[in-house]
């Protein structure tokens, strides 16, 4: 509610409803499936807990990285 001095008539452009665009393509390609590729890295080949990668880790392999890591795991 407003007083007669502050009342303003709505602008005609506010009442226009635009025609919706038809953004659909005539044909679409189905979405492809995700492919995950793992690569064995020197960090992943070591048998260091939390760094070893499945199917890449070699038991008792030490490439010298173990001394550079400050990882202590309590068994």
Phi, psi and omega in degrees: 000135178226161177282159183301333181286330183263355183288134177233140178286142179293145178285140182300333180292339179287342184262357181283134176251117182289155175282131181289140179287148174262090185270011181279141176277152178293336177214151177222152178266138178296149181291133182286164178270150179284139178241123180253126180244128177255142178239135179282122178250164178301325178293322182281340180280338179287156179267041178273128180302143180071354176246336183292143178258141178299142180065008177239330187292139177247122181301141177062023176271126179229110180262011179094354180284336184299326180287335181278343183268141176258054182254121175241125181241122176275129182275000000 
